[in-house]
Amino acid sequence: MDRSFLRMSLAALLATASLPAYAQNYDTSGIAVDEALAARLPEKIKEAGVLTIGSDTAYAPWEFLSADDGQTPEGIDVDIAEAIGKKLGVDIDFQTSAFEAILPALGSKFDLGISAFSVTEERMKAVNFVSYAITGDMWLVRTGNPTDFDPSDLCGRTIAVQSGTYHERAILAENETCVSAGEEAIEILPFGKQTEVLTRVAVGGADATVSGEAGIGYAAKQSDGRLETMEPVEGAFGDSGPNGIAVAKPDLALAELIADTINALIADGTYLAILDSWGIGSAIVEEAEVNPETNH
């Protein structure tokens, strides 16, 4: 194993690697305010002139901190948030938060949670979601799959995963199935940041990880050939589903406004242009919906 790589986190690798041509922020400066939509903003947001957004800025390409200064949020979700702000005539305050801390802080600390959230039935019991992308799952292993990882048989495997995610819960459910069948348990390694998950796989400390296809595909491209993707099998990780912008449960009117704003951006072509600029135009939804149906 390359010992110099062992001393580098994948976060550092991502920061020093040259980005693919599609990895660039979308220019939202030409988006005009829609006065009818802006008039529907809650008074506290109108007065502040700012939408405050919570995000785990360690999940490229959806959201990450700029390699130039280590502080400026960039990514697909940042561009989407900026486009929403332009349409509504307000500024965007995109704040870094631990992933699992975002949803509980909606309505108090954050107006919106935009962090590539998978929409799940469990989460919709606590918050409203506005669908804005359709993504599937993808596995990531070291190049050449040296441990012969098989996504159809997780029992006895070591899986790294970001804590608080749908994927962690899905792996926990798979582990219960393994144990109930008398098979060897899955060794689950939860980490607070996705970069830590990726590093663990890259240095051989886990057989694999699973997450959304855009993030996993981006990590593989940025790994200098050390990591490769693997398609999921039918079942727990074989289905695509919506990503959603999260809004506090009592703020249904705000959720409906965000859905209508996204639909206006879809109608004028801006939304597809943003996703195309990041190479994931196929993930666009035909219509943003409040609390959409999901199989998760």
Sequence and secondary structure as in RCSB ss.txt:
>XXXX:A:sequence
MDRSFLRMSLAALLATASLPAYAQNYDTSGIAVDEALAARLPEKIKEAGVLTIGSDTAYAPWEFLSADDGQTPEG
IDVDIAEAIGKKLGVDIDFQTSAFEAILPALGSKFDLGISAFSVTEERMKAVNFVSYAITGDMWLVRTGNPTDFD
PSDLCGRTIAVQSGTYHERAILAENETCVSAGEEAIEILPFGKQTEVLTRVAVGGADATVSGEAGIGYAAKQSDG
RLETMEPVEGAFGDSGPNGIAVAKPDLALAELIADTINALIADGTYLAILDSWGIGSAIVEEAEVNPETNH
>XXXX:A:secstr
  HHHHTS HHHHHHHS   TT      TT    HHHHTTS HHHHHHTEEEEEE SEETTTEEE TTTS SEES
HHHHHHHHHHHHHT EEEEEE  HHHHGGGBTTTBSEEEEEEE  HHHHTTEEEEEEEEE EEEEEETT TT   
TT  TT EEEEETTSHHHHHHHHHHHHHHHTT    EEEEESSHHHHHHHHHTTSSSEEEEEHHHHHHHHHTTTT
SEEEE   SSTTS  EEEEEEEETT HHHHHHHHHHHHHHHHTTHHHHHHHHTT GGG  SS  BS     
